[in-house]
Amino acid sequence: MNRPGRVRWYFDPILPYSFLHFEQFHNLAANLEIEYVPVLFAGLLKHWGHKGPTEIPAKRIYTYRHVTWLAQKLGIPFKVPPSHPFNSLPALRLLIAAGLIQANVASAFDMIWKEGRDLQNPKEITELGKRLGIMNIQATLANETIKSKLRANTADTVTRGIFGVPTFAIDDSIFWGQDSLDMMLDYLHDPGLFDTPEMQRALTLPIGSARQKEPRARIAPAAGFEIDWIIF
């Protein structure tokens, strides 16, 4: 690798694709330092006017089939939690409080996507806190500094032009999706990857037509926890 160093990885544990992406990091060079940046996926959806993959009924079925198949294909233990999507704010805040090291991120992912635990259940959120070394769950979830950090992380994704997670950010380039590792590795080997005439032409391609945006529905917070979903 010609450009070892530090990269930022934006993620939300609500997404199985974030989990499957994380489980493939063994394909990255050992000298590549990853900065883990938890963000609220719902905040990105709101800002960009997207729908999540499970908000479209036909796509919801396909998504669960695809991630289950993909996990089997990659040899990754995988179990869908009892309900999905769920409110990921407690997990995000607990991760920030515990410290964003690989082991803590793995603990959250394992509980949700390997064990299939229900983070709509306050008892399971308490269990996640214990695994992360946090005993006072309610105080941690209500901590204004932690809330502000998550807001700042999510706002940073927007500033960088990131529209979804999981995403790696290197310099001014982003690599979105669990299937983007090969493109990122090519970029690390060749920083001029996006400087070709055809790559540059795509940057100025005119829009032929555009559809009108529609309002989105909100997702209810987890029972037993008072959580602010509006972050912008």
C-alpha positions as CSV (number, residue, x, y, z in Angstrom):
1,M,0.0,0.0,0.0
2,N,1.5,3.3,-1.1
3,R,-0.6,5.5,1.3
4,P,-0.7,4.0,4.8
5,G,-2.2,6.2,7.4
6,R,-5.5,7.1,9.0
7,V,-9.0,6.8,7.5
8,R,-12.4,7.6,8.9
9,W,-15.2,5.0,9.0
10,Y,-18.8,6.3,9.4
11,F,-21.3,3.8,10.6
12,D,-24.6,3.1,12.3
13,P,-25.2,-0.3,13.9
14,I,-28.8,-0.2,12.8
15,L,-27.6,-1.3,9.3
16,P,-26.6,-4.9,8.6
17,Y,-24.4,-3.6,5.8
18,S,-22.3,-1.7,8.4
19,F,-21.8,-5.0,10.3
20,L,-20.9,-6.9,7.2
21,H,-18.5,-4.1,6.1
22,F,-16.8,-4.2,9.6
23,E,-16.4,-7.9,9.4
24,Q,-14.3,-7.6,6.2
25,F,-11.7,-5.2,7.7
26,H,-9.3,-8.1,7.9
27,N,-8.8,-7.5,4.2
28,L,-7.2,-4.1,4.9
29,A,-3.6,-3.5,5.6
30,A,-2.5,-3.8,9.2
31,N,-0.9,-0.4,9.1
32,L,-4.1,1.3,8.1
33,E,-5.5,3.1,11.2
34,I,-9.3,3.3,11.3
35,E,-11.1,6.1,13.2
36,Y,-14.6,4.9,14.0
37,V,-17.2,7.6,13.7
38,P,-20.8,6.6,14.8
39,V,-23.5,8.6,13.1
40,L,-27.3,8.6,13.1
41,F,-28.5,7.1,9.8
42,A,-31.9,8.6,10.3
43,G,-30.3,12.1,10.4
44,L,-28.7,11.4,7.0
45,L,-32.1,10.2,5.6
46,K,-33.7,13.4,6.8
47,H,-31.1,15.7,5.4
48,W,-30.8,14.1,2.0
49,G,-34.5,13.2,1.7
50,H,-33.8,9.5,1.3
51,K,-35.8,6.5,2.3
52,G,-34.1,3.7,4.2
53,P,-33.8,0.3,2.5
54,T,-36.5,-1.2,4.8
55,E,-39.0,1.7,4.3
56,I,-39.8,0.4,0.8
57,P,-41.7,-2.9,1.3
58,A,-40.3,-4.8,-1.7
59,K,-36.8,-3.5,-1.0
60,R,-37.2,-4.5,2.7
61,I,-37.7,-8.2,1.7
62,Y,-34.8,-8.1,-0.8
63,T,-32.5,-6.4,1.8
64,Y,-33.0,-9.1,4.4
65,R,-32.6,-11.8,1.9
66,H,-29.4,-10.2,0.5
67,V,-27.7,-9.6,3.8
68,T,-28.5,-13.1,5.0
69,W,-27.2,-14.6,1.8
70,L,-24.1,-12.3,1.9
71,A,-23.3,-13.3,5.4
72,Q,-23.5,-17.0,4.5
73,K,-21.3,-16.3,1.4
74,L,-18.7,-14.5,3.5
75,G,-18.8,-17.1,6.3
76,I,-19.9,-14.5,8.9
77,P,-22.3,-15.6,11.7
78,F,-25.5,-13.6,11.2
79,K,-28.9,-13.4,12.9
80,V,-31.5,-10.7,12.3
81,P,-32.7,-9.1,15.5
82,P,-36.4,-9.6,16.5
83,S,-37.5,-6.2,15.0
84,H,-35.9,-4.0,12.5
85,P,-35.3,-1.1,12.0
86,F,-34.9,-0.3,15.7
87,N,-33.9,2.9,17.5
88,S,-30.1,2.9,17.3
89,L,-29.6,6.1,19.4
90,P,-28.9,4.2,22.7
91,A,-26.2,2.0,21.0
92,L,-24.6,5.0,19.3
93,R,-24.4,7.0,22.5
94,L,-23.1,4.1,24.5
95,L,-20.4,3.5,22.0
96,I,-19.3,7.2,22.2
97,A,-19.3,7.0,25.9
98,A,-17.3,3.7,26.1
99,G,-14.6,4.8,23.6
100,L,-14.5,4.2,19.9
101,I,-12.1,1.3,19.7
102,Q,-12.5,-1.7,17.5
103,A,-13.3,-4.0,20.4
104,N,-16.2,-1.9,21.6
105,V,-17.6,-1.5,18.1
106,A,-17.4,-5.3,17.7
107,S,-19.3,-5.8,20.9
108,A,-22.2,-3.7,19.7
109,F,-22.3,-5.4,16.3
110,D,-22.0,-8.9,17.7
111,M,-24.9,-8.4,20.1
112,I,-27.1,-7.0,17.4
113,W,-26.2,-9.0,14.3
114,K,-24.5,-12.2,15.5
115,E,-26.7,-12.8,18.6
116,G,-29.8,-11.2,17.2
117,R,-30.6,-9.3,20.4
118,D,-33.5,-6.8,20.7
119,L,-32.3,-3.3,21.3
120,Q,-35.9,-2.2,21.6
121,N,-35.8,-3.9,25.0
122,P,-34.3,-1.7,27.8
123,K,-32.8,-4.8,29.4
124,E,-30.8,-5.5,26.3
125,I,-29.6,-1.9,26.1
126,T,-28.5,-2.4,29.8
127,E,-26.7,-5.5,28.7
128,L,-24.9,-3.7,25.9
129,G,-23.9,-1.0,28.4
130,K,-22.4,-3.7,30.7
131,R,-20.4,-5.2,27.8
132,L,-19.0,-1.7,27.1
133,G,-18.2,-1.1,30.8
134,I,-21.0,1.4,31.4
135,M,-23.2,0.9,34.5
136,N,-25.2,4.1,34.7
137,I,-27.1,3.7,31.4
138,Q,-29.7,6.4,31.9
139,A,-27.2,9.1,32.8
140,T,-25.0,8.2,29.9
141,L,-27.9,8.3,27.4
142,A,-28.9,11.7,28.8
143,N,-25.4,13.2,28.8
144,E,-25.4,16.4,26.7
145,T,-21.8,16.1,25.7
146,I,-22.4,12.7,24.2
147,K,-25.5,13.9,22.4
148,S,-23.5,16.8,21.0
149,K,-20.8,14.5,19.8
150,L,-23.2,12.4,17.9
151,R,-24.9,15.5,16.4
152,A,-21.4,16.7,15.3
153,N,-20.5,13.4,13.8
154,T,-23.7,13.3,11.8
155,A,-23.3,16.9,10.7
156,D,-19.8,16.1,9.6
157,T,-21.0,13.4,7.2
158,V,-23.3,16.0,5.5
159,T,-20.4,18.5,5.3
160,R,-18.3,15.8,3.6
161,G,-21.1,15.0,1.1
162,I,-21.7,11.5,2.7
163,F,-25.2,10.3,1.9
164,G,-25.2,6.9,3.6
165,V,-23.3,4.5,5.7
166,P,-21.2,2.5,6.0
167,T,-18.7,4.9,4.4
168,F,-14.9,5.3,4.5
169,A,-13.6,8.9,4.0
170,I,-10.1,9.5,2.7
171,D,-9.0,13.0,1.9
172,D,-12.0,14.4,-0.1
173,S,-13.0,11.0,-1.4
174,I,-15.7,8.8,0.0
175,F,-16.3,5.0,-0.4
176,W,-19.9,4.0,0.4
177,G,-21.2,0.6,1.1
178,Q,-19.9,-2.8,2.2
179,D,-18.9,-3.6,-1.3
180,S,-16.6,-0.5,-1.7
181,L,-13.5,-2.0,-0.2
182,D,-11.9,-2.9,-3.5
183,M,-12.4,0.6,-4.9
184,M,-10.9,2.1,-1.7
185,L,-7.9,-0.2,-1.9
186,D,-7.4,0.8,-5.5
187,Y,-7.5,4.4,-4.5
188,L,-4.9,3.8,-1.7
189,H,-2.6,2.2,-4.3
190,D,-3.3,4.9,-6.9
191,P,-4.3,8.4,-5.6
192,G,-4.9,9.5,-9.2
193,L,-7.7,6.9,-9.6
194,F,-10.4,9.6,-10.0
195,D,-8.3,12.0,-12.1
196,T,-9.0,10.2,-15.5
197,P,-10.8,12.1,-18.2
198,E,-13.9,9.9,-17.9
199,M,-14.0,10.2,-14.1
200,Q,-13.7,14.0,-14.4
201,R,-16.4,14.1,-17.1
202,A,-18.9,12.4,-14.8
203,L,-18.4,15.2,-12.3
204,T,-20.0,17.7,-14.7
205,L,-22.7,15.5,-16.2
206,P,-25.9,17.5,-16.6
207,I,-29.2,16.3,-14.9
208,G,-31.7,15.3,-17.5
209,S,-34.8,15.4,-15.3
210,A,-35.6,15.4,-11.6
211,R,-38.6,14.0,-9.6
212,Q,-40.4,15.9,-6.8
213,K,-39.5,14.8,-3.3
214,E,-42.1,13.3,-0.9
215,P,-42.4,13.6,2.9
216,R,-41.0,10.7,5.0
217,A,-42.5,9.0,8.1
218,R,-40.7,9.0,11.4
219,I,-39.7,6.0,13.4
220,A,-40.8,5.8,17.0
221,P,-38.2,5.6,19.8
222,A,-37.5,2.5,21.9
223,A,-39.8,1.9,24.8
224,G,-38.4,2.9,28.2
225,F,-36.1,5.6,27.0
226,E,-36.7,9.2,26.2
227,I,-34.6,10.0,23.2
228,D,-34.5,13.1,20.9
229,W,-34.7,12.0,17.3
230,I,-34.6,15.5,15.8
231,I,-30.9,16.4,15.6
232,F,-30.8,19.2,13.1
